[in-house]
């Protein structure tokens, strides 16, 4: 791909130019060249073998189906994107290297102004505050840049780290749910963050680059 081709690609798909910068991290949409590096982080380990923290058990699929599924997931999110149904799967960079992924998704955002989130971090990067920082960054993006009024998330009852991040950021508990990633139903704790609660306390500043050309893709008027 030539430099001119890359300029044309980012002009047609401006999400590739979007950057959300927090104190230590950069959140951005991975290109194909990035997916191999991000895949290596996931392959190095996200959770213990006897723990499944995800609603879909994607992390334990055997090779080579795992690698193909990982790529198809990211490619599919681009292919299915519409302003009425989108999922932004952001690669998390620390000092220029990928360490995990943070996503937000929405349906009929222009009407409902609600987003949901999910994330993962490579095991070697867990327990260092990055999970909280990247969630705070994407919440700031949703509320302050896109004009969201509500953000939701959920975690299995034994996923204390994820629930701890939610509670530390000021989410309210919002009842229980159930997911069955491995064919057996497990109870989840649901959380919600309203715009009012988001604005009720000081939040770490973020910097967003490349937002304006992307707004219509989220169903937001410039």
N, C-alpha and C positions, 0 to 999 in steps of 0.2 A: 504493500500500500504506500503510495507516494504521499508527500506532505499535502498536496492539493486534494487528494482523495480524502485524507483525514479531516481537513477543513470542511469539505462538503458533507461528510458524515456527521460531524458535530453540529453543523448548521441545520441539517435535516432532523437530527435527533438531539436537541439541545440538552437533554438530561445528562449526556456525557460531559458537559462542561460544568454541571452543577457541583459545587463544593460547599460542605458544611464544616466549619472549623471550630473546634472547641479548644480548651487550653492545651491539651496534648495530642488530640486526634484530628484526623481528617476523614470525613465520611463522603464517599463518592460512588457513583455507579460504576461497577467494573466493566471494562471492555474485554474483548476476547483474550487479549494479551495478559490481562490481570487474572482471569479465571483459573489458569494453571497454578499460579502462586497461591490464590485463595484456596483452591482445592487441596494443595499440599498442607496448608495449615489445618484444615478439617481432617485430613487423613492422619495427621500426627496425633490426633486425639482431641475430643471435646468433652467426653464424660467417661466415667468408669464403665467397664463392660456390662455390669449387672444393673445399670441405671439407664432409664430412657426418659429424658426430660422433654421430648418433643411430642407434639400431637400426632405427627406422622413419623414413623420409625425410619427416616431416611438415612440416618447415620450408621446403621448396622447392615445395610444391604451389601452383599458380597460383591467383590470385584469380578468382572469389569462393569457390571450393571450399575454399581455405585457411581463410578466416574461418568458414565453416560447419563445417568439420572441427574447428577449434579449439573452438568452442562445443559441438559435439556430444560431443567428448571429455570435457570437464568435466561436462556434463550426464549423459553416460553413466556416468561414475564414480559419481555419486550414485545413479542408477537401479539399477545393478548391485550396489550395496554390500550385503554380508551379513557377519555375524561370521566366516564361514568363508572369505570371499574379498573382500578390500577393498584399495583403493588410495587413500591420502590424498595429494592433490595440493595442496600448500600454496603460497600466494602469499607471496613474500618482500617485505617492506616495509622501506624505509630512509627514516626521517623522514616516514613516512606515505604514501610513494609506492612503487608496485610496481617491482621491479627484476628479477624472475625467478621461478622456480618450483622447489620441492624436493618430491619425492614419496618415499613409502615404500609398499610394498605387501606383502601376505602372503596365503597360503592356509593354512587350518587352523592359524591362529596359536595357538589354545588348546592344540594338541597339539605342534606343531613348534617354536614360539617362534622363528621365523626370519623376517627381513624382507629385502627387497631395496630398493635406492634408485636414483633417477635425478634429474637436475636440469638446469636451464639458467639462464643469466644473460644479460641484454642486454649487447651488446659494450662499451658505454661503462662498464659496472660490473665488467668483468673485470680481473683482475690487481691487485685491491685487497684481497684476503683474504676477500671475502664468500662465495666458494664454499666455502672451508674452514670458515668460521664457521657457515654454514647447514647443512652436512653434520654438523658436530659437534653442532649443536643437535638435529637430527632423530635422531642416534644416541643422544644423551642421553635424548630422549623415548622411543625404542624400548627401551633397556636399563634406564633408571632408572624410567620411568613405567609402561611396559607389561610389563616383565619379559622382554624378549627374551633369547635365549641366543646368537643368531648373526645377523650382518648381512652381506649380500653385495652386491657391485656389480661392474661390468665396464666396460671402456673399450677402444676401438680402440687398436691399438699406437701409432698416430701422435697420439693424444689425450694429449699429455704433461701438459697442465694437470690433467685429471681424474685421471690416474694419480698425479700429484704430490700432489694433495689426499689420495687414498687412502693413499699411503705415509706422508705427514706425520702422518696421524691414527693410524697404527699398524696398518693392515690388513696381512695376510699375502697374498702371491701364492698363487693357488689354481688354477693350470693355465691353459690356453688354451681359448678358445671361438671361435665363428664366427657372424657376422651378415651379412646381405646387404640393407641398406636400399635399394640402388639396383640390385638384381638380380645383383650380383657379390659372392661371398663374400669377407669380409675378416676377418682374425684379430683376436681380442680377448684382452686380459689380464683374467682373473678375479681378484677379491680377496675375502677373508673377514675378518671381525672377530668374534672370540669374546667372550663376556661377560668371560672372564678377562683377555684383552688390553685390553678397554675399561677395566677397573678397575685395570690395572697401572700407570697413570700419572695424574697430576692432570689434570682436565678443566675447562674454563671452566664456570662456573655458568650455569644457565638457570633461568627462572621459567616455570611452566606454570599458566595460568588456565583454568578451565572443564573440567577433566579428568574429574571423578567421573561426571557424567551420560553421558559418552561411553564409559566402560570396557566396558560390555556390547556396544557396537557393534564393538569390536575383539576380542571373544571373551575378555575379561578379567573375572574376578570382582572386584567392588569390595571 
